[in-house]
């Protein structure tokens, strides 16, 4: 299941980034929800799994679930901004926060898992 979600999310990333909106708006727009829901579901699965693993520090699951939460806030603000008078910059800020949270997740996971692998489980 995780492999299938990863494949869908990766395909969405390719559709979104390799196919410009001006050249093929349908394909580009199709990639957005594929990528978005792939990230939310994968980060949710990873976060829940990390929560129940004894050897994983709890910061891993917290950062994973935070990424999923920030992506959901971004999507909500983006959809609301089209129907309610919400400043267009609000969703853009959350879009950058979503990106930043993904980068922070990678860094935190790398440091935490590298420390556990190097020093062992000293919880």
Backbone bond lengths (Angstrom), bond angles and torsions (degrees), N, CA, C in turn:
res aa  C-N    CA-C-N  psi(-1)  N-CA   C-N-CA  omega(-1)  CA-C   N-CA-C  phi
1 X - - - 1.450 - - 1.527 110.84 -
2 X 1.326 116.14 -44.84 1.462 119.59 -179.88 1.525 110.32 -64.16
3 X 1.321 116.65 -38.48 1.461 120.57 178.54 1.530 110.84 -62.71
4 X 1.327 117.26 -41.56 1.469 121.10 178.32 1.522 110.97 -65.28
5 X 1.340 116.91 -42.60 1.468 120.07 177.00 1.520 111.03 -62.22
6 X 1.326 116.20 -40.93 1.460 120.17 177.71 1.517 111.98 -62.86
7 X 1.327 116.58 -39.74 1.463 120.70 178.85 1.527 111.02 -65.80
8 X 1.327 116.98 -41.81 1.469 120.98 179.14 1.524 110.07 -65.93
9 X 1.326 116.79 -45.10 1.464 120.78 179.52 1.526 111.32 -63.20
10 X 1.325 117.00 -40.23 1.462 121.08 178.65 1.524 110.43 -66.32
11 X 1.311 116.96 -42.00 1.469 120.17 177.35 1.532 109.88 -61.98
12 X 1.325 116.56 -40.66 1.462 120.12 176.95 1.516 111.88 -61.77
13 X 1.319 116.19 -39.97 1.464 120.50 177.50 1.520 110.47 -62.54
14 X 1.318 116.36 -43.08 1.470 120.36 179.11 1.524 110.36 -64.00
15 X 1.328 117.28 -46.38 1.469 120.42 -179.96 1.526 111.19 -61.00
16 X 1.317 116.08 -38.00 1.457 121.04 -176.95 1.527 112.14 -74.17
17 X 1.321 117.35 -40.53 1.464 119.94 -171.81 1.527 113.73 -97.58
18 X 1.312 118.18 -33.95 1.463 120.37 -176.85 1.523 112.70 -86.45
19 X 1.329 116.15 -20.49 1.461 120.37 -179.02 1.530 108.54 -111.83
20 X 1.335 117.50 106.24 1.466 119.64 -179.46 1.531 112.27 -64.18
21 X 1.313 115.81 146.58 1.463 121.44 -179.98 1.524 111.37 -58.46
22 X 1.334 116.21 -39.61 1.473 118.99 -177.01 1.524 112.74 -67.69
23 X 1.349 117.43 -26.13 1.469 120.47 -179.93 1.524 112.88 -85.99
24 X 1.317 117.14 -40.42 1.469 121.32 -177.63 1.531 109.04 -149.06
25 X 1.338 116.37 80.40 1.469 119.16 -176.07 1.527 113.87 -60.95
26 X 1.320 118.21 -32.42 1.460 120.61 -179.25 1.527 111.23 -67.14
27 X 1.321 116.49 -46.68 1.466 120.42 -179.65 1.527 110.16 -66.62
28 X 1.334 116.62 -44.50 1.465 120.89 179.20 1.533 110.18 -59.81
29 X 1.315 116.59 -46.44 1.467 121.04 -178.75 1.522 111.85 -68.69
30 X 1.314 117.81 -28.79 1.460 121.24 177.53 1.540 110.60 -68.48
31 X 1.322 116.40 -32.30 1.453 120.44 -179.08 1.514 114.35 -71.53
32 X 1.323 117.78 -26.81 1.466 121.39 -176.29 1.524 112.22 -60.67
33 X 1.343 120.01 -55.23 1.475 117.88 179.52 1.532 113.05 -67.99
34 X 1.346 117.22 -29.02 1.460 118.97 177.75 1.530 109.91 -62.86
35 X 1.319 115.82 -45.88 1.462 120.34 178.71 1.527 110.96 -66.68
36 X 1.335 116.08 -48.42 1.459 120.87 -176.31 1.524 111.92 -58.86
37 X 1.328 117.47 -54.16 1.467 119.82 -177.67 1.527 111.21 -68.51
38 X 1.321 117.26 -29.93 1.454 119.52 174.78 1.520 111.47 -62.53
39 X 1.334 116.37 -45.73 1.470 120.16 178.50 1.517 110.61 -63.24
40 X 1.326 117.80 -47.87 1.469 121.17 -177.44 1.533 110.59 -60.71
41 X 1.323 116.99 -48.02 1.470 119.69 -178.08 1.526 112.21 -68.53
42 X 1.330 116.82 -43.54 1.465 119.20 179.76 1.527 111.62 -64.79
43 X 1.324 117.17 -45.04 1.463 119.99 179.20 1.527 110.66 -64.68
44 X 1.331 116.84 -36.62 1.461 120.04 176.65 1.519 111.91 -64.38
45 X 1.334 116.34 -44.94 1.468 120.60 178.92 1.525 110.42 -64.30
46 X 1.318 116.60 -45.51 1.464 120.49 -179.93 1.529 110.10 -63.11
47 X 1.339 117.28 -44.23 1.459 120.79 -179.88 1.514 113.30 -61.58
48 X 1.316 116.74 -44.05 1.475 120.87 179.01 1.528 109.60 -66.44
49 X 1.314 116.82 -42.80 1.468 120.12 179.72 1.531 111.00 -63.15
50 X 1.325 117.09 -44.05 1.463 120.67 179.07 1.531 111.66 -63.90
51 X 1.318 115.83 -33.19 1.465 120.18 179.90 1.534 111.09 -60.61
52 X 1.333 116.50 -37.55 1.464 120.78 -175.77 1.532 114.15 -93.21
53 X 1.312 117.98 -4.32 1.465 120.01 176.54 1.529 109.22 -84.89
54 X 1.300 116.41 126.06 1.459 121.27 -176.57 1.527 111.95 -65.49
55 X 1.325 117.42 -36.85 1.462 119.56 -174.65 1.534 113.90 -80.56
56 X 1.325 117.89 -9.82 1.460 120.52 -179.30 1.531 110.58 -89.43
57 X 1.318 116.97 130.90 1.460 119.49 173.76 1.527 110.05 -62.85
58 X 1.319 117.42 145.62 1.471 120.71 -176.70 1.525 112.94 -65.26
59 X 1.336 118.16 -19.99 1.463 120.29 178.06 1.535 110.72 -62.20
60 X 1.327 117.24 -27.07 1.458 119.96 179.36 1.523 111.72 -65.70
61 X 1.320 116.20 -47.34 1.468 118.77 -179.47 1.526 110.59 -69.00
62 X 1.314 117.32 -35.58 1.472 120.14 179.54 1.523 110.49 -63.99
63 X 1.330 117.44 -44.73 1.468 118.88 179.80 1.532 111.07 -68.62
64 X 1.306 117.50 -36.90 1.467 120.63 178.24 1.527 111.60 -62.06
65 X 1.309 115.62 -49.85 1.468 119.80 -179.32 1.524 111.55 -68.73
66 X 1.324 117.32 -28.87 1.468 120.59 175.79 1.525 111.21 -64.62
67 X 1.323 116.34 -41.02 1.468 120.23 177.91 1.529 109.74 -59.40
68 X 1.333 116.68 -47.81 1.467 120.33 179.48 1.530 110.47 -60.86
69 X 1.322 116.85 -42.92 1.469 120.48 179.97 1.516 112.62 -63.54
70 X 1.319 117.26 -42.80 1.467 120.64 -179.94 1.521 110.53 -66.33
71 X 1.327 118.08 -39.30 1.464 120.51 176.41 1.532 110.73 -61.88
72 X 1.327 117.40 -38.84 1.470 120.51 179.18 1.532 110.80 -67.51
73 X 1.335 117.14 -41.60 1.470 120.18 176.92 1.522 109.84 -60.80
74 X 1.325 117.30 -44.40 1.464 121.14 178.49 1.523 111.37 -58.55
75 X 1.322 117.13 -48.01 1.470 120.76 -178.99 1.515 111.30 -63.00
76 X 1.322 116.08 -39.92 1.475 120.14 178.83 1.521 110.66 -63.62
77 X 1.335 116.65 -47.23 1.467 120.10 179.71 1.521 111.71 -63.82
78 X 1.318 116.39 -38.04 1.462 119.76 179.50 1.524 111.19 -64.80
79 X 1.324 117.40 -43.49 1.464 119.80 -179.92 1.529 111.42 -70.86
80 X 1.330 117.49 -35.65 1.464 121.04 178.68 1.528 110.77 -70.52
81 X 1.327 117.29 -34.70 1.464 120.73 -177.19 1.523 112.07 -64.49
82 X 1.313 117.41 -22.05 1.453 120.24 -179.91 1.524 112.53 -82.42
83 X 1.342 116.96 -19.39 1.461 119.10 -178.80 1.524 113.13 -113.06
84 X 1.312 117.70 -20.46 1.463 122.57 -179.33 1.521 107.93 -117.86
85 X 1.305 116.00 153.82 1.464 118.32 179.83 1.532 109.87 -75.96
86 X 1.316 114.22 84.82 1.455 122.13 178.04 1.527 106.86 -116.99
87 X 1.307 115.80 135.71 1.456 119.91 -179.68 1.529 109.77 -56.80
88 X 1.311 117.12 132.42 1.473 122.45 -177.56 1.525 111.86 -61.54
89 X 1.325 117.94 -23.57 1.461 120.89 -179.40 1.525 113.27 -72.79
90 X 1.332 117.84 -21.98 1.470 120.16 -179.38 1.525 111.16 -62.35
91 X 1.337 119.95 -51.57 1.468 118.42 176.98 1.530 113.18 -63.08
92 X 1.338 116.80 -31.98 1.462 120.04 -179.39 1.527 110.25 -64.89
93 X 1.316 117.10 -40.94 1.467 120.80 176.88 1.526 109.82 -60.40
94 X 1.329 116.49 -44.25 1.470 119.86 179.64 1.521 111.91 -69.59
95 X 1.321 117.46 -28.61 1.466 120.38 175.18 1.532 109.36 -63.72
96 X 1.324 116.65 -44.40 1.457 120.49 177.48 1.525 111.34 -67.53
97 X 1.321 117.56 -35.82 1.465 120.41 175.13 1.531 110.98 -63.61
98 X 1.330 116.19 -37.58 1.472 120.09 177.56 1.528 109.95 -63.47
99 X 1.318 115.83 -45.42 1.462 119.66 177.88 1.532 110.42 -62.29
100 X 1.326 116.78 -47.80 1.462 121.51 -179.53 1.534 111.19 -61.10
101 X 1.329 116.97 -40.08 1.468 119.52 179.29 1.522 111.28 -64.30
102 X 1.319 117.37 -34.43 1.471 120.67 176.41 1.523 110.91 -64.96
103 X 1.316 115.98 -42.89 1.469 120.20 178.88 1.528 110.33 -65.64
104 X 1.330 116.82 -43.55 1.464 121.08 178.45 1.525 109.86 -61.70
105 X 1.336 117.44 -40.20 1.468 121.02 178.51 1.528 110.75 -59.18
106 X 1.323 116.81 -44.50 1.465 120.39 -180.00 1.529 110.33 -62.86
107 X 1.327 117.03 -44.39 1.470 120.99 -178.92 1.526 110.64 -65.01
108 X 1.342 117.17 -47.80 1.469 120.96 -179.19 1.528 110.70 -62.57
109 X 1.328 116.96 -44.41 1.465 119.57 178.55 1.527 111.27 -62.07
110 X 1.321 116.80 -42.32 1.462 120.47 -179.66 1.524 111.09 -62.47
111 X 1.320 116.37 -45.46 1.472 120.20 -179.87 1.525 110.34 -66.94
112 X 1.332 117.01 -48.72 1.465 120.40 -176.19 1.528 111.64 -65.01
113 X 1.313 117.27 -46.52 1.467 119.40 -179.49 1.525 111.54 -70.84
114 X 1.323 117.54 -33.92 1.458 120.41 175.36 1.518 111.62 -65.05
115 X 1.338 116.85 -37.91 1.457 120.83 178.45 1.520 110.60 -68.38
116 X 1.334 117.28 -42.40 1.471 121.18 179.06 1.529 109.14 -64.82
117 X 1.335 117.73 -41.50 1.460 120.40 -179.22 1.527 111.33 -67.50
118 X 1.338 117.02 -35.46 1.458 120.75 -176.34 1.529 112.23 -81.56
119 X 1.349 116.61 -45.75 1.458 120.77 -174.64 1.519 113.80 -98.83
120 X 1.315 117.16 -13.72 1.469 120.06 -176.42 1.515 110.06 89.55
121 X 1.318 115.51 -178.32 1.461 122.09 -176.84 1.525 109.36 -91.39
122 X 1.330 116.41 100.78 1.470 121.16 -179.26 1.525 111.45 -113.02
123 X 1.320 117.36 41.06 1.471 120.00 -177.42 1.507 110.92 -69.96
